[in-house]
Amino acid sequence: MLDAQKNRLLNDLHSVVADAEALLRASAGDTSAAAGELRAKVQASLDRAKRNLSELQEAAVDKAKAAGRATDTYVHDNPWQAIGIAAGVGLLLGVLVSRR
């Protein structure tokens, strides 16, 4: 689901860039209705990209919260293993830092 949202967001951003470039070319000296239509199209693409970015951000936050809950559950269910893992990581970091 997250990959599909990322791809959709990237496609929307590419569309916004392409529409913006077309708008710049078209509105260089043109104040006609075509330029107004192009501006509206750019605005719609930008709004869609913003909406998709917001959805992607919400999905990422939900995924991070789920990972946090899973970690919390694991630590509460296996406190001694969690302490052992933390001690091992601390020892490894201490060794790496002392080598400098």
N, C-alpha and C positions, 0 to 999 in steps of 0.2 A: 504494500500500500504506500509506504513512504517513498519507494523508488518511482512509482507512478506519479506521485505528487511532485517529486523533484523534476522528472522529465517534463511534466506539464508546465511547471514554473519556468524551466529553461526555455521551452518553446514559446511561452508567453513573453518572456523577456526578449527573445530574439525577434518576435513579432513587433514588440514595442520599439526596438531599435530600428528595425526596417521601416516601420511606419514613420518614425521620427525623421529618418533620413529622407524619406519621400516627401514628408511635410516641408522640410527645409528646402529641398529642391523646388517643390511646387510653389511655395510661398515667397520665393526670392523676389518676385515682383508682381505676384498675382494675388488679388484680393477678391477673387470670384467665389462663386458658390462651391466650386470643386475644392478650393483650399479650405473652406469651412467644413465640408464633408470630411476631408482628410484630417482636419484637427479633431473632429468628433470621433473618428476612427481611432486616432492615437489616444484620445482620452479614454475610450472604451477599453482599449488594449491595456492601458496603464491601470485602470480600475480592476480589470480581471487579474492582472499580475499581482497587484496588491492583495487581492482577496485570496489568491492561491498561496502567496507568501505567508499570509496570516494562518491559513489552514496548515501549511507545512510547519510553521512554528508551534502551533497547538499540538500537532502530532509528535513533534520532537520533545516537547515538554511532557506530554503524557508518557512517552517511552522512557524518559529519564526518571519520572516519578515511579513508574513500574519497576525499573531497575533498583531504585532506592528502597522500595518496599521489599523486593526480593532479597536484597542485601541485609536489610534489617531483620527479616524473618530468619535468614540463615544464621546471622550472628546470635539471635536469641535462642535458636534451636541448637546451635553448636558453639557455645561460648569458648570452650577450651581450644577448639580447632581455630577459631577466629583469633584468639590470643596467640596461638602458635604461628599462624600465618603472618600476623602483624609483627611478631618478634623476628621471624625470618626475613621479612622485607626490611625491617629496621637494621638487622645485622648486615644484610646485603648492601644497603645504602651506606652504612657506616664503613664497610670495607672499601666501597667505591670512592667515597669521599676521602678516606685516609690515604689512598694511593696517590692523590694529587699532591 
